[in-house]
Structure formats: C-alpha cells, structure tokens
Amino acid sequence: MDAKSQRQKGRDGALSELNATTETTHLAKISRITPAKAVFGSVGFLLTMIRGSMANELDYIELGLSCADACIDLDRGMNGRRSDEFSKPVLKAIEQLTTVAAGIKGNIDKWPRTTICEHMTTLTTSDMTQNATFALTESHISYLSTAHPWYYSINPQLWSMMSDFWLSLLGPIIGYWLFCAFFEILDRSDWEWLKKYKIHESSEVTSRNKVTRKQVLTTVISQHVIQFVLGYFWMDTSMVNGGPISVHVPRMEAIAPILLRFLEVLVGRQFAAYVWIHKAQDLVYYVYWWAVPLAQLFAGFVLIDTWQYFLHRGMHTNTFLYKTFHSWHHRLYVPYSYGALYNHPIEGLLLDICGAGISEWLTGMSTRQATLLFTIATFKTVDDHCGYSLPFDPLQRLTSNNADYHDIHHQVIGIKSNFSQPFFVHWDVLLGTRMTRRDVEARKQLKAVETKSL
C-alpha cells in the first residue's frame, strides 16, 4: 500500500471512529450515563488518536473541525451552554486537535482499536478530574423534580382558609396574642410550683410600673394596626408559593456549578470530582432545601439583632430620643408578656416593623419564609418580656438572651447595658455592654461596701 492510500485509510478510520464516538455520546445521554464521562470519552479518545500516525496536516485540520462540531453538540446537549462558552477541557481539546501536528510520525497500524465504550469504563477519578465537565444529569433532574422535604407544601396556600399573603400579615399578630394569653394564664394562676420561676413578685407589677395595663393594651393594639397596614403594602402579593417541585429545578441547576466550585476550594478538585460524581443530587437537594433556607433564617436573626441593637443603644445614649420615644417602653420596670410591644408609635415603626421588613428583604425570603421569621421574632419578643425564667422554655434555653437577661436592662442598674434583642448577645459581648446576674450582684455588693464605709 502506497503512502497516499495509507494516509487516506488513516483519515477514513479516524473520521469513522469520530462518528462512532459522537453516536455513543448520544446513546450515553439516552441511557443517562454521567455527562462528564460522555464528554471525556469523546475528547479523550480523539486526543489519543493524535498520538497515532496521522502525518498529513490536512487530516488533522479536518479531524479538528469535526471534533469542534462534536464538542459544540456536547456542550449544547449535555451542559446547556452556548457554543461560545466551552468548558476548559473542551477548549483545550479543540485547540490541540486543530493545531498543525507537524513532526508527529508513526505507524498507522499502531492506532488503538479500543472502542469508546471500553474507553469510558476504564476512566479513573484522576482522568475525570482533569478532563470532565460537571453538570446535572437527566437522572439527577428526575430525582430533584420529585423529591422534597417534609416542610414543603405543593398547595398554593398553607392554610385553606387564608392565602399565604394574609397569613404573613395576620400570623405574627395572632401568634403574639395567643402566646401572651399563655403567660397571662400563668400570671393569674396561683400555682405554688410556679412562684420560684417568677423573676419579680406579682405585686411589683402594680407598684413599680408607671403605666396601666389598659394603656399598654391599647398601645400594643395600635402598633399591630400600623404593622398590618404597612405589611399590606410591603409584602409581595405576586410571589408564588407552593406549586410542583419542578418549578424549583431551574434554581437547583443554577446553584449546582456554584456548589461544585465551592467543593473544589474546600476539598480540592480531585476529591470534589469524586463526591460530585457519586453524590451530586444529594448535595444539591440538601443545600437547596435545607442549607440555604436555614442560612436565610439565621441571617434574618442576625440582621434583626444588628438593626435593633444599634437603634436601641442609640435611643439610650441620645437624651432626646430616650425622653421623647424610648422612655415609653421603660415605664414598665417589671415587664410582662403583652407589654413586649409597648412602645412609642415611632419607635415601634423604626425598631420592630422596619427591622423585620429590612431583614426579610435583604435575605430574599419567600412569603412563607418571611412568615416564619416574623412569627419566631414575635414569640421571642414576647418571651423576653414574660417575667418568668422557665427551665422548660426552649426559647430561653437556646440562647442566653432571654427573659432574665432582658429584665436586667429594665432595671435602673442595667439600663445602660444589655441592648441586644431579641435573639443573641454577640453585640453586647463585642461592644462591652453585657451585664449578667453575677455582674449585678457584684455591683450591689460594691455599692453596699461603699455605703458602709461612709
């Protein structure tokens, strides 16, 4: 066989193998083989053929162009990218295949004869790491289109009698009064076992407080009216809640590459590739349905705390703000549950309503998530003013910012301390405004010694 015939045979053989590779890739999509394997199988096999004996420059150029077409098809079909957004391994493959391969010599009979399917079965994790592009497969999409956590409801309304929009407005208000009713029952009871958990004697509520219960009641109701009206205009009525799980799939696909890049930074590319190949759908599922919502909720807590700490502290350090606005709340030297939102209307608007709204907006919460945030914040605010230090109250055990902690702030000795509310105490700790019961006792003892020495 002359040289020309040998080159033609080599050229035909290479293009034939390329066609087989492309066809196998299509079969891989249908059979749901990992896209990374399909992409690497095509590109890897063609790169292997470069090491063969195709010495004719035109053969390489034609093969390179055919490979480019195949890669475009792979990127469009497998990864959802446009043809001008190749992954780095595909770009590298096209560059190598379309480069003039002068100087590469060899014997045509030494070409590898393994098929693309056999080649894919021998891939190692290292090969996958260096050459694969990672995307969610059809099997991943199928799983993510049906799986959902227990808390998610596909119904457009959580409660059949009320839309999610109205629930976001009324839920926290109803929750406020129901929780207050629980503590009011405790206040009116005469249970002996409960007395040891009271922070103050019942008689102190009347003797030390500078405002009547009726005044507190009417003020809190007026704040709830303002809260409801502003919430009506603030909350997004067009936001869709519930619905089939499939509506969330595009968002899950969007976070998949971000999650992969994070894994690569965290554990290295090779181990990230191994984890992704075996656990991609589980990672995306738990991040989307659990990690992200919990992070949003925690961020909401922190933002509310930050807003309230600095505004609250400012109202104590600025004489005008304190006398004009915040002094209303401190007419309650001995707090009780439904007095939690006893504020000047301007303070109630700035401190509570605006703080919650800004936190919901910055965290990008859905209506249902916002309802949960508002309700938890409401319960925590009531609990912080309930007047009891209860060992069985989870809201008082999850964080040291509790009823006893906030009660110190309502006393003369601690009025310049414990500004943090309602969730954590980190701002008090960081900025030196924290006061504990031990600090209170130490100050009282020091004052007693100074008084005795006079």
SVG drawing of the C-alpha trace seen along z (x, -y; Angstrom):
<svg xmlns="http://www.w3.org/2000/svg" viewBox="-61 -66 70 69">
<polyline fill="none" stroke="black" stroke-width="0.4" points="0.0,0.0 1.5,-3.4 1.8,-6.3 -1.2,-8.2 -3.5,-5.2 -2.2,-4.7 -3.0,-8.3 -6.4,-8.0 -7.1,-4.9 -5.9,-6.6 -8.1,-9.6 -11.2,-7.5 -10.5,-5.4 -10.2,-8.5 -13.4,-10.0 -15.2,-6.7 -14.1,-6.5 -15.2,-10.1 -18.7,-9.3 -18.8,-6.2 -17.8,-8.5 -20.5,-11.0 -23.1,-8.4 -22.0,-6.8 -22.3,-10.1 -25.9,-10.4 -26.6,-6.9 -24.9,-8.0 -27.4,-10.8 -30.3,-8.5 -29.0,-5.9 -28.3,-8.6 -24.5,-7.9 -22.8,-10.7 -22.3,-13.7 -18.7,-14.0 -18.0,-10.5 -19.5,-11.2 -17.6,-14.4 -14.3,-12.9 -14.9,-9.8 -15.2,-11.8 -12.4,-14.2 -10.1,-11.7 -10.4,-9.2 -9.7,-11.9 -6.7,-13.1 -5.4,-9.5 -5.7,-9.4 -3.4,-12.4 -0.7,-10.2 -1.1,-7.9 0.4,-8.2 -1.7,-10.8 1.1,-12.7 -0.9,-14.7 -1.6,-18.3 -5.0,-18.4 -6.1,-15.3 -5.5,-16.9 -7.3,-20.1 -10.4,-18.2 -10.4,-16.0 -10.1,-19.0 -13.1,-20.7 -15.2,-17.6 -14.2,-17.4 -15.2,-21.0 -18.6,-20.2 -18.9,-17.2 -17.9,-19.4 -20.4,-22.0 -23.1,-19.3 -21.9,-18.0 -21.9,-21.4 -25.3,-22.3 -26.9,-18.9 -25.1,-17.9 -24.3,-21.2 -26.8,-23.7 -24.0,-26.1 -23.9,-28.2 -21.3,-27.2 -19.0,-30.1 -18.9,-29.0 -16.9,-25.8 -15.5,-24.2 -11.8,-24.4 -11.2,-20.7 -13.2,-21.0 -11.4,-24.2 -8.1,-22.5 -9.1,-19.5 -10.2,-21.7 -7.0,-23.7 -4.9,-20.6 -6.8,-18.9 -6.8,-21.9 -3.1,-22.6 -0.8,-21.7 0.8,-18.4 4.0,-18.6 6.6,-16.4 4.3,-13.7 5.2,-10.5 4.2,-6.9 2.7,-3.7 -1.0,-3.6 -1.2,-0.1 -0.3,-1.2 -3.6,-3.1 -5.5,-1.9 -8.5,0.2 -10.5,0.0 -14.0,-1.3 -15.3,-4.4 -17.5,-2.3 -14.5,-0.3 -12.5,-3.5 -15.2,-5.1 -15.3,-2.1 -11.6,-2.4 -11.7,-6.0 -10.1,-6.8 -11.1,-9.5 -7.9,-11.4 -9.0,-11.3 -12.4,-12.6 -10.9,-15.4 -8.6,-16.7 -10.9,-16.3 -14.5,-16.2 -17.2,-18.9 -19.7,-18.5 -23.4,-19.0 -26.7,-17.6 -27.7,-14.5 -31.2,-13.6 -31.4,-11.1 -30.4,-13.9 -33.1,-16.2 -35.7,-13.4 -34.9,-12.9 -34.8,-16.6 -38.1,-17.1 -40.0,-14.9 -38.1,-14.8 -38.9,-17.5 -38.6,-17.9 -41.4,-17.4 -42.0,-21.1 -42.7,-21.9 -46.3,-22.0 -47.2,-22.0 -50.5,-23.6 -50.7,-27.3 -52.0,-28.1 -50.6,-26.6 -54.0,-27.1 -57.1,-26.5 -58.9,-29.4 -56.3,-32.1 -53.8,-32.9 -50.1,-33.0 -50.1,-36.7 -52.8,-37.3 -51.2,-34.7 -47.9,-36.6 -49.8,-39.7 -52.1,-38.1 -50.0,-35.1 -47.5,-37.1 -50.2,-39.2 -52.4,-36.1 -49.3,-34.4 -48.5,-37.4 -51.8,-37.3 -52.0,-33.5 -48.6,-33.4 -49.4,-36.3 -52.6,-34.5 -50.5,-31.6 -48.4,-33.7 -51.4,-35.6 -52.9,-32.3 -49.7,-31.7 -49.8,-35.2 -53.4,-34.7 -52.8,-31.2 -52.0,-30.5 -49.7,-27.6 -47.2,-27.2 -44.6,-25.4 -44.6,-28.4 -43.6,-31.0 -39.9,-30.1 -39.7,-30.8 -41.0,-34.3 -38.4,-37.0 -40.4,-39.5 -43.2,-39.3 -46.7,-39.9 -47.2,-42.9 -44.2,-44.7 -46.1,-44.9 -48.6,-47.3 -46.2,-49.1 -43.2,-49.8 -44.7,-50.1 -45.7,-53.6 -48.3,-52.7 -51.6,-50.8 -52.4,-47.5 -55.2,-49.2 -52.8,-51.8 -50.4,-49.0 -53.2,-47.1 -54.4,-50.0 -50.9,-51.0 -50.0,-47.5 -53.2,-47.1 -52.5,-50.4 -49.0,-49.2 -50.4,-46.0 -52.8,-48.0 -49.9,-50.0 -47.9,-46.8 -50.8,-45.3 -51.3,-48.3 -47.7,-48.7 -47.3,-45.0 -50.1,-45.1 -48.2,-47.4 -44.8,-45.9 -45.3,-42.1 -45.2,-40.9 -48.6,-39.7 -47.3,-38.4 -44.9,-35.9 -45.9,-32.3 -45.6,-29.8 -46.0,-26.1 -46.6,-24.5 -45.0,-21.4 -41.4,-20.7 -40.4,-21.1 -40.6,-24.9 -37.6,-24.7 -35.4,-22.7 -34.0,-25.7 -32.9,-27.2 -31.2,-24.0 -29.5,-23.8 -28.3,-27.3 -26.6,-26.6 -25.0,-23.3 -21.9,-24.9 -21.5,-27.3 -21.7,-24.3 -19.1,-22.4 -16.7,-25.4 -17.1,-25.7 -16.3,-22.0 -13.2,-22.4 -11.9,-25.2 -12.9,-23.3 -11.5,-19.8 -9.6,-20.1 -10.6,-19.3 -9.9,-15.6 -12.0,-14.8 -14.7,-17.3 -15.0,-15.4 -15.4,-12.1 -18.0,-13.5 -19.9,-15.2 -20.0,-12.0 -21.5,-10.0 -23.5,-12.5 -24.4,-15.4 -28.2,-15.0 -28.0,-14.7 -25.7,-17.7 -27.9,-19.9 -31.0,-18.7 -29.8,-19.3 -28.1,-22.6 -31.2,-24.0 -33.9,-22.7 -32.0,-22.9 -28.7,-24.8 -29.9,-27.8 -33.3,-28.3 -31.6,-27.8 -28.8,-30.3 -31.5,-32.8 -33.3,-32.3 -30.1,-32.7 -29.1,-35.8 -32.6,-37.2 -32.0,-36.7 -28.6,-38.4 -29.9,-41.3 -32.8,-41.9 -30.4,-41.8 -28.0,-44.2 -30.7,-46.7 -32.3,-46.6 -29.0,-46.7 -27.7,-49.9 -31.0,-51.7 -31.9,-50.6 -28.5,-51.7 -28.8,-55.0 -32.1,-55.7 -30.4,-55.2 -27.3,-57.3 -29.2,-60.2 -31.2,-62.1 -33.8,-63.5 -34.5,-60.1 -34.8,-58.5 -37.1,-61.1 -39.2,-61.5 -39.6,-57.9 -37.9,-55.1 -38.9,-56.2 -42.4,-54.9 -41.1,-51.3 -39.2,-51.8 -42.3,-52.8 -42.5,-49.0 -39.9,-48.4 -41.3,-44.9 -42.1,-43.6 -44.9,-41.3 -45.8,-39.4 -48.2,-41.6 -46.2,-44.7 -43.4,-43.4 -44.5,-45.8 -45.5,-48.7 -43.6,-51.5 -44.0,-54.9 -45.6,-54.5 -42.5,-56.0 -40.2,-53.6 -42.4,-50.7 -42.3,-51.6 -38.5,-52.0 -37.3,-49.3 -39.7,-46.5 -41.6,-46.9 -38.7,-48.3 -36.2,-46.0 -38.2,-42.9 -39.0,-44.2 -35.4,-45.1 -34.2,-41.7 -36.8,-39.9 -35.9,-42.0 -32.1,-41.6 -32.3,-37.8 -34.6,-37.3 -37.1,-35.3 -40.3,-33.9 -43.7,-34.8 -43.7,-31.6 -40.1,-32.1 -41.0,-35.7 -44.0,-34.5 -41.8,-32.1 -39.2,-34.8 -41.8,-37.3 -43.6,-34.7 -40.4,-33.5 -39.3,-37.0 -42.7,-37.8 -42.6,-34.8 -39.1,-35.6 -40.0,-39.2 -43.0,-38.1 -40.9,-35.5 -38.2,-38.1 -40.8,-40.2 -42.8,-37.3 -41.4,-37.8 -40.5,-34.1 -37.2,-32.2 -38.6,-28.8 -36.2,-25.8 -38.6,-24.1 -38.9,-27.0 -36.8,-26.3 -36.7,-30.0 -34.9,-30.7 -32.5,-27.8 -31.3,-28.1 -29.7,-31.5 -28.6,-33.5 -30.6,-36.4 -33.8,-35.6 -36.3,-37.0 -33.8,-37.2 -31.2,-38.8 -33.6,-41.5 -35.1,-42.1 -31.7,-43.4 -32.0,-46.1 -35.3,-47.2 -33.8,-47.8 -32.0,-51.0 -28.7,-49.2 -28.7,-47.7 -30.4,-50.4 -27.2,-51.2 -26.5,-47.5 -28.0,-44.5 -29.2,-46.3 -29.2,-43.1 -32.6,-41.8 -34.3,-39.6 -32.1,-36.6 -28.4,-36.7 -26.0,-38.7 -23.0,-39.0 -23.2,-42.7 -23.3,-43.3 -20.3,-41.0 -18.3,-42.6 -19.0,-46.2 -18.8,-45.7 -22.4,-46.4 -23.2,-42.9 -24.3,-42.6 -25.1,-39.3 -26.8,-38.5 -23.3,-37.9 -22.3,-41.4 -25.5,-42.8 -24.7,-41.2 -21.1,-42.3 -22.2,-45.9 -24.7,-45.7 -22.1,-44.4 -19.6,-47.1 -22.2,-49.7 -23.1,-48.3 -19.4,-48.4 -19.0,-52.0 -22.2,-53.0 -21.0,-51.3 -17.6,-53.0 -19.2,-56.4"/>
</svg>
